[in-house]
Amino acid sequence: MPDLGNPIGSVTDSSPSLVRIEISSAEDFEKYKTKLGVGQYLLIASGNNLYLLATITAVRASHIDRSRPGVADDGDSGDVDSVAFRFQIDTQPIGTLSEEGEFARGTPALPVPTEYAYVTPPAVLGDIFSKQIRSPFSFGTLSVAPDVKFEVDGDRFFSKHVAVVGSTGSGKSCAVAKILQTVVGIEEKANANKAAQKNAHIVIFDIHAEYAAAFRLAEAENFTLNLLDVDTLRLPYWLMNAQELEEMFIESHELNSHNQVSQFRHAVVRNKCRHNPGLENLSFDTPVYFSIDEVVTYLENMNAEVIGKLVGEGKPKLANETLVVDRDSCYFDALQSFVVASTATATKASNGPFHGEFDRLILRLRTRLADPRLRFLFYPVKDDGALLVTSDFADVVRQFIGYLTQSNVSIVDLSGIPFEVLSIVVSLISRMIFDFGFHYSKNRHVGGNVSDIPIMVVCEEAHNYVPRSGGAQYDSSRKSIERIAKEGRKYGVTLMVVSQRPSEVSETIFSQCSNFISLRLTNAVDQSYIKSLLPDLSAGIGDLLPNLGQGEFLIVGDAPLMPTVGRFALPVPEPHSRSVNYLQEWNSDWREVNFDDVIDRWRGKVLAASV
């Protein structure tokens, strides 16, 4: 261990949660005071060959009148030289350091009063925060010691769910971008892995279209970004499960919603069988192609159906007097004309069991299918213009994790997705990723191996689609993301949950996070919520949350050796998250705006989608 120099003070109180140091020399305090602020580290002797590493949580000073021994100064002494200061430093024990420099979390042997305390040399901090890590991952520098490189255990960080929180303007987006750039080897607009691509797989749900700028490099850097927006995303409706389909089309509060669900399910299952004759045991949840247009036609026929009641009939009867023996053979193909309901003996017929029941359902279906903003969902096509069908399922999954373009980073740009289907889109994609991880892992388990294709899903602004509370419109996305939170790690799928309002995010998701990164939080409710989630966060360090500078962070969890305040370097290139400089722009000369270009872009996606 390096020479610790002279002690700065000695222990006066010792407990598992607080070790108090007293410094009686004002000269010593002045000499080291830049190293004695809240958040700094001290080494405290504990026996003959151990040192306790503790973080400073509070600093206080008191003074006594030397001219009146044993009597506290009342502040009115006229002789300045007769006044002496006494300093007390409260610290929280973190771990122990051996004479050989080996650091371990926990405090098996607390120091006793009169043991000496030392300022921690930068070399010791460097060894603790870098050399002690099993799988080091660079995480910037220590805030209290900018020259000391800060690293965390990368395997423990990425293999366990991560929460990143911070108020607007705290540098949250830059922090996330910097972490992910480091993972894939981007630094200063250069790709460190251009000679041999690595096996990283990151999927980002980008709700504000910020992150693409952080991963666009010059062509010579040989870095491919997989950007999926409303124009390029291939997300066929037939991949939806029961909950997603019903959330999309069924109004659960309607009186006859049970009939709507029953017949909608029946029509979908029968249509799946129709288009996939080689597959067996198809269900409502089976991810195979079916025609939503044919399903709507089927429901319209059921809605208009009339049953012939003459002797020997008892079946739907068309206007040409034909009896429908098998609804599947004609109800999917075209709208049928039925005989008129009648009580006359010669033409006796009555309305079918669902006659008129589906008016609102059919209107809702037709409206959704006609919405040009949703063509990416209901009429997705391949490059050759053909509709996506069951045989294209593998390519649909490949696009999400970068295997169509061989990309380490896939960004799902949600900014152009209509809000009413945002939850369903997030649910569908995250569920596809989880299911891929699940089945791929099971195949690997047969040979006694674990998944070698780990995937991280980054949920930016997570409170928008996995809120702690909310209506039924969030049920599908919340269920899919919570499933990853609870089960994903076993199958190589982890989460990075990013939010400026952590108190509004699903408790289930945050409770499964093993690592927390908090940038500046100014909302008292959010501060309290984060403190309650972090069991090893001391009150003193927790009080730093509203005072962290831009780019500063507090990290707690399994990956860092101890709760640590650090600082990220800015990512290069940066995401498009920088705030507008209002006053500078307002003080500039008047600028003209081409409103035609703005309007063209405003409605461009809708026009392009409707062509």
C-alpha positions in Angstrom: 0.0 0.0 0.0 1.3 3.5 -0.7 2.5 5.7 2.1 -0.6 7.4 3.7 1.4 10.3 5.1 0.5 11.9 8.4 -2.9 11.3 10.1 -5.3 14.2 9.9 -7.3 13.2 13.1 -8.6 10.4 15.2 -11.8 8.5 15.9 -14.1 9.7 18.6 -17.2 7.7 17.9 -17.7 4.3 16.1 -20.8 2.4 15.1 -21.8 0.3 12.0 -23.4 3.4 10.4 -21.3 6.3 11.6 -17.6 6.8 12.4 -16.8 10.3 13.7 -13.4 11.8 13.2 -12.1 14.8 15.2 -9.4 17.1 13.8 -8.0 19.4 16.5 -5.5 21.2 14.3 -6.8 24.0 12.2 -3.5 23.9 10.2 -4.1 20.3 9.3 -7.7 21.0 8.3 -6.7 23.9 6.1 -4.0 21.8 4.5 -6.4 19.0 3.5 -9.7 20.7 3.3 -10.1 20.2 -0.4 -10.1 16.5 0.4 -12.5 16.7 3.3 -15.8 17.7 1.6 -19.0 15.6 1.6 -18.5 12.6 -0.7 -14.8 12.4 -0.3 -13.1 9.3 1.1 -11.0 8.7 4.2 -9.0 5.7 5.3 -9.3 4.9 9.0 -7.0 2.5 10.8 -8.8 -0.6 12.2 -6.3 -2.8 14.0 -2.8 -3.6 12.9 -3.3 -4.5 9.2 -6.7 -3.3 8.1 -8.0 0.1 7.1 -11.7 1.2 6.9 -12.7 3.0 3.8 -15.4 5.5 4.6 -17.2 8.3 2.7 -17.7 11.7 4.3 -21.3 12.5 5.0 -21.0 15.7 7.1 -18.4 18.2 8.2 -18.8 20.6 11.2 -16.7 23.0 13.2 -16.8 24.3 16.7 -14.5 26.7 18.6 -13.3 27.0 22.1 -11.7 29.9 24.0 -8.2 28.9 25.0 -8.0 31.7 27.6 -10.8 30.0 29.6 -10.0 26.3 29.7 -13.1 24.1 30.0 -15.4 26.9 29.1 -17.0 27.1 25.7 -16.5 30.4 23.9 -19.6 32.6 23.7 -18.4 34.3 20.6 -17.6 37.6 22.3 -13.9 37.0 22.9 -11.8 40.0 21.8 -8.6 38.1 21.5 -8.6 36.3 18.2 -5.5 34.3 18.9 -7.1 32.8 22.0 -9.9 31.1 19.8 -9.2 27.5 18.6 -11.3 25.5 16.2 -12.2 21.9 16.5 -13.5 20.0 13.4 -15.7 16.9 13.4 -16.2 14.8 10.3 -19.0 12.2 10.1 -18.3 9.3 7.8 -20.2 6.2 6.7 -18.2 2.9 6.6 -18.1 1.3 3.2 -15.5 -1.4 3.2 -12.1 -2.6 4.3 -8.6 -2.3 2.7 -5.8 -4.7 3.6 -2.1 -3.9 3.8 -1.8 -5.6 0.4 -4.3 -3.2 -1.1 -7.2 -5.7 -1.4 -10.6 -4.0 -1.0 -13.7 -5.8 0.2 -17.2 -4.5 0.8 -18.4 -4.6 4.4 -16.9 -3.7 7.8 -16.0 -6.8 9.8 -13.8 -4.8 12.2 -14.8 -1.3 13.1 -12.2 1.1 14.4 -12.1 2.0 18.0 -11.7 5.6 19.4 -8.2 7.0 19.1 -7.5 5.2 15.8 -6.0 7.5 13.2 -7.7 8.7 10.0 -5.9 9.5 6.8 -6.7 11.3 3.5 -7.0 8.6 0.8 -4.2 9.0 -1.7 -5.3 9.1 -5.4 -3.2 6.0 -6.1 -5.3 4.0 -3.6 -8.5 5.2 -5.0 -7.3 4.3 -8.5 -6.5 0.8 -7.4 -9.9 0.4 -5.7 -12.0 1.8 -8.6 -10.1 0.2 -11.4 -7.8 -2.7 -10.5 -10.2 -4.4 -8.1 -12.9 -4.9 -10.9 -13.3 -8.4 -12.4 -14.7 -7.3 -15.8 -13.9 -3.5 -15.9 -16.1 -1.2 -17.8 -15.2 2.5 -18.0 -17.7 4.8 -16.3 -16.0 8.2 -16.4 -14.1 9.6 -13.5 -14.6 10.2 -9.8 -16.3 13.5 -9.1 -14.2 14.1 -6.0 -11.0 13.0 -7.8 -11.2 13.9 -11.5 -7.8 12.3 -12.2 -9.1 8.9 -10.9 -10.6 6.6 -13.5 -13.9 5.1 -12.3 -14.8 1.6 -13.5 -17.6 -0.8 -12.7 -18.0 -4.5 -13.2 -19.4 -4.7 -16.7 -20.9 -8.2 -16.4 -22.8 -7.2 -13.2 -23.9 -4.0 -14.7 -25.3 -5.2 -18.0 -26.5 -8.6 -16.9 -28.7 -7.1 -14.3 -31.4 -4.5 -15.0 -30.3 -0.8 -14.8 -32.3 2.3 -13.9 -31.1 5.7 -15.1 -33.0 8.7 -13.6 -32.5 12.5 -13.6 -34.4 15.7 -14.1 -34.6 17.4 -17.5 -31.3 19.1 -18.2 -29.3 16.9 -15.9 -27.5 15.2 -18.8 -29.5 12.0 -18.7 -29.6 11.4 -22.5 -25.9 12.1 -22.8 -25.1 9.7 -19.9 -27.1 6.9 -21.6 -25.5 7.7 -25.0 -22.0 7.7 -23.5 -22.6 4.3 -21.8 -23.8 2.7 -25.0 -21.1 4.3 -27.1 -18.5 2.8 -24.8 -20.2 -0.6 -25.1 -20.0 -0.6 -28.9 -16.6 1.0 -29.2 -17.5 4.6 -30.3 -15.2 7.4 -29.1 -14.6 10.8 -30.6 -16.6 9.9 -33.7 -14.4 6.8 -34.3 -15.3 3.1 -34.3 -12.7 1.2 -32.3 -14.2 -2.1 -33.6 -14.3 -1.4 -37.3 -11.7 -4.1 -38.0 -13.8 -6.8 -36.3 -17.4 -6.3 -35.3 -18.3 -7.3 -31.8 -21.4 -9.2 -30.6 -23.2 -6.4 -28.8 -27.0 -6.2 -29.2 -28.8 -3.1 -28.0 -32.3 -2.1 -28.8 -33.4 1.5 -27.9 -37.0 2.7 -27.6 -36.4 6.4 -28.6 -39.5 8.4 -28.0 -38.0 11.8 -29.0 -35.8 10.8 -31.9 -32.7 11.8 -30.0 -30.3 8.9 -30.2 -29.7 8.3 -33.9 -27.3 11.3 -34.0 -25.1 9.7 -31.3 -24.5 6.6 -33.4 -24.1 8.0 -36.9 -20.5 7.9 -38.0 -18.6 8.5 -41.2 -18.8 5.7 -43.7 -15.1 5.0 -43.3 -15.7 4.0 -39.7 -17.8 1.0 -40.8 -20.4 1.3 -38.2 -24.0 0.4 -39.2 -26.9 1.8 -37.3 -30.2 -0.1 -37.5 -32.8 2.8 -37.5 -36.4 1.6 -37.4 -38.9 4.4 -37.8 -42.5 4.5 -39.0 -41.4 4.3 -42.6 -39.0 1.4 -42.2 -40.4 -0.6 -39.3 -41.9 -3.9 -40.4 -44.3 -4.8 -37.6 -47.2 -6.9 -38.9 -50.4 -6.9 -36.9 -50.6 -10.7 -37.0 -47.8 -11.0 -34.5 -50.0 -9.4 -31.8 -51.1 -11.7 -29.0 -54.7 -11.8 -27.6 -54.2 -8.9 -25.2 -52.7 -6.6 -27.9 -55.4 -7.5 -30.5 -58.2 -6.9 -28.1 -56.7 -3.7 -26.8 -56.4 -2.5 -30.4 -59.9 -3.2 -31.5 -62.3 -4.0 -28.6 -63.9 -1.5 -26.3 -64.1 -3.5 -23.0 -66.7 -1.2 -21.5 -69.3 -1.8 -24.2 -72.3 -3.9 -23.0 -71.8 -6.6 -25.7 -68.0 -6.7 -25.6 -68.0 -10.3 -24.6 -69.8 -11.2 -27.9 -67.3 -9.0 -29.8 -64.4 -10.8 -28.2 -65.9 -14.2 -28.8 -66.6 -13.8 -32.5 -63.4 -11.7 -33.2 -61.3 -14.5 -31.7 -63.2 -17.2 -33.7 -62.8 -15.3 -36.9 -59.1 -14.7 -36.4 -58.4 -18.4 -35.5 -60.4 -19.7 -38.5 -58.6 -17.2 -40.8 -55.2 -18.4 -39.5 -56.2 -22.0 -40.3 -57.3 -20.9 -43.7 -54.0 -19.2 -44.6 -51.7 -21.7 -42.9 -53.1 -25.2 -43.9 -49.8 -26.9 -43.1 -49.8 -25.9 -39.5 -51.7 -27.6 -36.7 -53.0 -26.5 -33.3 -53.2 -22.9 -34.2 -54.6 -20.5 -31.5 -55.5 -16.9 -31.1 -52.0 -16.2 -29.9 -50.0 -18.2 -32.5 -47.8 -15.7 -34.5 -48.8 -16.6 -38.0 -50.4 -14.6 -40.8 -54.1 -13.9 -41.1 -55.9 -11.3 -43.2 -57.4 -8.6 -41.0 -59.5 -7.4 -44.0 -61.0 -10.9 -44.3 -61.7 -11.0 -40.6 -63.6 -7.7 -40.9 -65.6 -9.0 -43.8 -66.5 -12.1 -41.8 -67.7 -10.0 -38.9 -69.8 -7.8 -41.2 -71.5 -11.0 -42.6 -72.1 -12.2 -39.0 -73.6 -8.8 -38.2 -76.0 -9.0 -41.1 -76.7 -12.7 -41.0 -80.3 -14.0 -41.3 -81.3 -17.6 -40.5 -83.8 -19.4 -42.7 -86.6 -20.9 -40.6 -88.4 -23.0 -43.1 -88.6 -26.8 -42.5 -85.2 -28.3 -43.0 -83.3 -25.0 -43.0 -82.0 -23.6 -39.7 -79.0 -22.2 -41.4 -77.9 -18.7 -42.7 -79.8 -18.0 -45.9 -78.5 -15.8 -48.7 -80.6 -13.6 -50.9 -80.4 -16.1 -53.7 -82.0 -18.7 -51.4 -78.7 -20.6 -50.9 -78.1 -22.0 -47.4 -74.7 -21.4 -45.9 -73.4 -24.8 -44.7 -69.9 -23.6 -43.9 -69.4 -19.9 -43.0 -65.6 -20.2 -43.6 -66.2 -21.0 -47.2 -67.9 -17.7 -48.1 -67.9 -15.2 -45.2 -64.2 -14.3 -45.5 -64.3 -13.7 -49.3 -67.0 -11.1 -49.8 -69.9 -9.3 -48.2 -73.0 -11.5 -48.6 -76.6 -10.5 -49.2 -79.1 -12.3 -47.0 -82.9 -12.8 -47.2 -85.0 -10.3 -45.3 -86.2 -11.4 -41.8 -89.8 -12.4 -42.1 -92.6 -14.1 -40.0 -94.6 -15.1 -43.1 -95.1 -18.8 -43.5 -93.6 -19.0 -47.0 -90.6 -16.8 -46.3 -90.0 -17.4 -42.6 -86.5 -16.2 -41.5 -85.1 -14.5 -38.4 -82.1 -12.4 -37.7 -78.9 -14.3 -36.7 -77.7 -14.4 -33.1 -75.3 -11.5 -33.6 -77.4 -9.4 -36.1 -76.6 -5.7 -35.4 -74.3 -6.5 -32.5 -71.1 -5.5 -34.2 -72.0 -2.1 -35.7 -69.6 -0.3 -33.4 -66.9 -2.9 -33.7 -66.9 -2.9 -37.5 -66.9 0.9 -37.6 -63.9 0.9 -35.2 -62.1 -1.8 -37.3 -62.7 0.0 -40.6 -61.6 3.3 -39.1 -58.3 1.9 -37.8 -57.6 0.1 -41.1 -58.2 3.3 -43.1 -55.9 5.4 -40.9 -52.8 6.1 -43.1 -50.7 6.6 -40.0 -51.1 2.9 -39.2 -50.2 1.4 -42.5 -46.9 0.3 -41.1 -48.9 -2.0 -38.7 -51.8 -3.2 -40.9 -50.2 -3.2 -44.3 -46.5 -3.8 -43.9 -44.7 -4.8 -47.1 -41.3 -6.2 -48.1 -38.9 -4.4 -50.4 -40.6 -6.0 -53.4 -44.1 -4.6 -52.3 -45.4 -8.0 -51.2 -47.3 -8.3 -47.9 -45.4 -9.9 -45.0 -46.7 -13.4 -44.3 -45.9 -16.3 -42.0 -42.7 -17.3 -43.8 -41.3 -13.8 -43.2 -41.5 -14.2 -39.4 -37.7 -14.8 -39.0 -36.9 -11.6 -40.8 -39.3 -9.6 -38.7 -37.4 -10.8 -35.6 -34.0 -10.3 -37.2 -34.7 -6.6 -37.8 -35.3 -5.9 -34.1 -31.9 -7.1 -32.9 -29.8 -6.0 -35.9 -29.4 -9.2 -37.9 -30.8 -7.8 -41.1 -28.2 -5.0 -41.3 -25.6 -6.6 -38.9 -25.9 -3.8 -36.4 -24.9 -3.6 -32.8 -27.4 -0.8 -32.1 -31.0 -0.9 -33.2 -33.1 2.3 -32.5 -36.9 2.1 -32.7 -37.9 5.7 -33.4 -41.3 6.1 -31.6 -41.6 9.8 -32.4 -43.7 9.1 -35.5 -45.9 6.4 -33.9 -49.4 7.6 -33.1 -49.9 7.8 -29.4 -53.0 5.5 -29.4 -50.9 2.6 -30.6 -47.6 3.4 -28.8 -48.2 1.0 -26.0 -49.0 -1.8 -28.4 -45.9 -1.2 -30.6 -43.7 -1.2 -27.5 -45.4 -4.3 -26.2 -45.1 -6.2 -29.5 -41.4 -5.4 -30.1 -40.3 -6.1 -26.5 -42.3 -9.3 -26.4 -40.7 -10.5 -29.6 -37.3 -9.8 -28.2 -38.1 -11.6 -25.0 -39.6 -14.6 -26.8 -36.5 -14.8 -29.1 -34.2 -14.8 -26.0 -36.4 -17.4 -24.3 -36.4 -19.9 -27.1 -32.8 -19.3 -28.1 -31.7 -19.9 -24.5 -33.8 -23.1 -24.3 -32.0 -24.4 -27.4 -28.7 -23.5 -25.8 -29.7 -25.2 -22.6 -30.1 -28.5 -24.4 -26.3 -28.6 -24.9 -25.6 -27.4 -21.4 -24.8 -23.8 -22.4 -26.3 -20.4 -21.7 -27.3 -17.7 -24.2 -24.4 -16.2 -26.1 -26.6 -13.5 -27.7 -27.4 -11.2 -24.7 -29.7 -8.3 -25.6 -30.3 -5.0 -23.7 -33.5 -3.1 -24.2 -33.3 0.6 -23.4 -36.6 2.2 -22.5 -36.1 5.9 -22.9 -38.8 8.1 -21.1 -40.2 4.9 -19.7 -43.0 6.7 -17.8 -44.7 7.3 -21.1 -45.5 3.6 -21.8 -44.9 1.7 -18.5 -46.4 4.1 -16.0 -47.0 3.1 -12.3 -50.7 3.7 -12.8 -52.9 4.4 -15.8 -55.7 3.2 -17.9 -56.1 0.0 -20.0 -54.2 1.6 -22.9 -50.9 0.9 -21.0 -51.7 -2.7 -20.1 -49.9 -4.5 -22.9 -46.7 -2.5 -22.8 -46.5 -2.6 -19.0 -47.1 -6.4 -19.0 -44.4 -7.0 -21.6 -41.7 -4.8 -20.0 -42.5 -6.1 -16.6 -42.1 -9.7 -17.9 -38.6 -8.8 -19.1 -37.9 -7.2 -15.7 -39.0 -10.3 -13.8 -37.7 -13.1 -16.1 -35.5 -11.7 -18.8 -32.1 -12.1 -17.1 -32.5 -15.8 -17.1 -32.7 -15.7 -20.9 -30.2 -13.1 -21.7 -32.5 -10.1 -22.0 -32.0 -7.1 -19.7 -33.5 -3.6 -19.3 -32.1 -0.1 -19.0 -35.0 2.0 -17.8 -34.6 5.7 -18.3 -36.9 8.3 -16.8 -37.1 11.9 -15.6 -40.0 11.0 -13.3 -39.0 7.7 -11.5 -42.0 8.0 -9.1 -44.3 7.6 -12.1 -42.7 4.4 -13.5 -44.0 0.9 -12.7 -42.8 -0.2 -9.2 -42.4 -3.8 -10.5 -39.8 -2.7 -13.0 -37.7 -0.6 -10.6 -37.9 -3.2 -7.9 -36.0 -5.6 -10.3 -33.2 -3.2 -11.1 -29.9 -4.1 -9.4 -28.0 -0.9 -10.5 -29.2 2.7 -10.2 -27.7 5.7 -11.8 -29.2 9.0 -10.6 -28.3 12.3 -12.1 -29.6 15.5 -10.6 -33.2 15.1 -9.2 -35.0 18.3 -8.2 -38.4 16.9 -7.5 -38.8 16.0 -3.8 -41.2 13.1 -4.6 -38.7 11.6 -7.0 -35.8 12.1 -4.6 -37.7 10.3 -1.8 -38.8 7.5 -4.1 -35.2 6.9 -5.3 -33.9 6.9 -1.7 -36.5 4.3 -0.7 -35.3 2.0 -3.5 -31.7 2.1 -2.6 -31.0 0.2 0.6 -27.3 1.0 0.9 -27.7 4.7 0.2 -26.8 6.8 3.2 -28.8 9.9 4.1 -25.7 12.1 3.6 -25.1 10.9 0.0 -28.8 10.9 -0.8 -28.9 14.5 0.0 -26.6 15.2 -2.9 -29.2 14.3 -5.5 -30.6 17.8 -6.0 -27.0 19.3 -6.0 -25.3 17.1 -8.6 -23.9 19.1 -11.5 -24.6 18.4 -15.2 -23.1 15.1 -16.1 -22.5 14.1 -12.4 -24.2 10.9 -11.2 -24.6 8.8 -8.2 -24.4 5.1 -8.9 -25.4 2.4 -6.4 -25.8 -1.4 -6.9 -24.1 -4.6 -7.7 -21.7 -3.3 -10.4 -19.8 -0.6 -8.5 -17.7 -1.6 -5.5 -19.5 1.0 -3.4 -22.0 3.9 -3.8 -20.1 6.4 -5.8 -20.4 9.9 -7.2 -18.8 10.2 -10.6 -18.8 12.3 -13.8 -19.4 11.2 -17.4 -17.5 12.7 -20.2 -19.7 14.1 -23.0 -20.5 11.6 -25.8 -19.1 12.4 -29.2 -21.2 12.6 -31.2 -23.9 13.8 -28.9 -27.6 12.8 -29.1 -30.0 15.6 -30.2 -31.1 16.4 -26.7 -29.5 19.8 -26.2 -31.7 22.5 -24.9 -32.4 25.5 -27.1 -30.5 28.6 -26.0 -33.5 30.8 -25.7 -31.9 34.1 -24.8 -29.2 33.8 -27.4 -31.7 33.0 -30.1 -34.0 35.8 -29.1 -31.2 38.3 -29.1 -30.2 37.3 -32.6 -31.5 39.1 -35.7 -35.0 38.2 -37.0 -34.9 34.9 -38.9 -37.3 34.0 -41.8 -38.9 30.5 -41.8 -39.8 28.5 -44.9 -43.3 27.4 -43.7 -43.9 25.3 -46.8 -41.0 23.0 -45.9 -42.3 22.7 -42.3 -45.8 21.9 -43.5 -44.5 19.4 -46.0 -42.6 17.6 -43.3 -45.5 17.9 -40.9 -47.8 15.9 -43.1 -45.1 14.1 -45.2 -45.3 10.8 -43.4 -49.1 10.7 -43.8 -48.9 11.5 -47.5 -46.1 9.1 -48.2 -47.9 6.3 -46.3 -51.1 6.8 -48.2 -49.5 6.5 -51.6 
